[in-house]
């Protein structure tokens, strides 16, 4: 149930407005395009995302075999910058 709530809300309302403004200004790529690419490339269940406005990065979270996988993506380029596992 928790995973469904996290997936339903990709980012908080305040952050969502900031992301929208950055996309409209051409500073970052649209969230949906980045999310779709990352979700198709990572094994596991997509459980949520966080946006860091300071570094312009998304941290996507997946659950695979009981392990949380964090995938950091540069919102300006859509390129993966880091992948870590939390056991």
C-alpha positions in Angstrom: 0.0 0.0 0.0 2.8 2.4 0.8 4.5 1.9 -2.5 1.2 2.8 -4.3 1.1 6.1 -2.3 4.7 7.0 -3.2 4.2 6.2 -6.9 1.0 8.2 -7.0 2.8 11.3 -5.8 6.1 11.6 -7.8 7.2 14.8 -6.0 5.7 17.0 -3.4 3.4 19.9 -4.5 6.0 22.6 -3.8 8.7 20.7 -5.6 6.3 19.9 -8.4 5.8 23.6 -9.1 9.5 24.2 -9.0 10.1 21.4 -11.4 7.5 22.7 -13.8 9.1 26.2 -13.8 12.6 24.6 -14.5 11.2 22.6 -17.4 9.4 25.6 -18.9 12.7 27.6 -18.6 14.5 24.8 -20.4 16.8 24.1 -17.5 15.8 20.5 -17.0 14.1 17.8 -19.0 10.4 16.8 -18.4 10.1 14.4 -15.4 7.9 12.0 -17.3 10.5 11.4 -20.0 13.3 10.8 -17.5 11.0 8.6 -15.3 9.9 6.4 -18.3 13.5 5.9 -19.4 14.8 5.0 -15.9 11.9 2.7 -15.1 12.5 0.8 -18.4 16.2 0.3 -17.6 16.1 -0.7 -14.0 14.9 -4.1 -12.7 12.6 -4.0 -9.7 9.5 -2.2 -8.6 9.5 1.6 -8.9 8.6 2.9 -5.4 9.3 6.6 -5.6 11.4 9.6 -6.5 12.9 12.7 -4.9 14.1 15.9 -6.6 17.1 17.9 -5.4 16.8 21.4 -6.8 20.3 22.4 -5.7 22.0 19.7 -7.8 19.1 19.4 -10.4 19.0 15.6 -9.8 16.3 13.0 -9.3 16.8 10.0 -7.0 14.6 7.2 -8.2 14.0 4.3 -5.8 13.3 0.7 -6.8 12.7 -2.5 -4.7 14.3 -5.7 -6.0 14.5 -8.9 -4.0 14.2 -7.0 -0.7 16.9 -4.5 -1.6 16.2 -0.8 -2.2 18.1 0.5 -5.3 18.7 4.2 -5.6 19.3 5.6 -9.1 20.5 9.2 -9.4 19.8 11.0 -12.7 20.9 14.5 -13.8 17.6 16.3 -14.6 19.4 18.5 -17.2 20.7 15.7 -19.3 18.6 12.7 -18.3 21.8 10.7 -17.8 22.3 8.4 -14.8 25.0 9.7 -12.4 25.0 7.0 -9.7 23.4 3.7 -8.7 23.5 2.4 -5.1 22.0 -0.5 -3.2 20.7 -0.3 0.3 20.5 -3.7 2.0 
